[in-house]
């Protein structure tokens, strides 16, 4: 089976994180919960999704815990209307 596209994985993860936080600022969520919500189950795919979204500036990863939070750019990108204002 071919590897899943990391940009697609990241997009699904960012959208799931946006939904999990209702688009609110400053809300960390568990990586595995967001990945499950996004339908990403393989550990390698989860890591690629997080790394790709982090490198694009859409999320930040907590250093000592498996948590992620959307940046302003990530909130804007995931917002249904694209404006990120809530």
Secondary structure, 3 states (H helix, E strand, C coil): CCCCCHHHHHHHHHHHHHHHHCCCCCCCEEHHHHHHHHCCCCHHHHHHHHHHHHHCCCEEECCCCCEEEECHHHHHHHCCCCCCCC
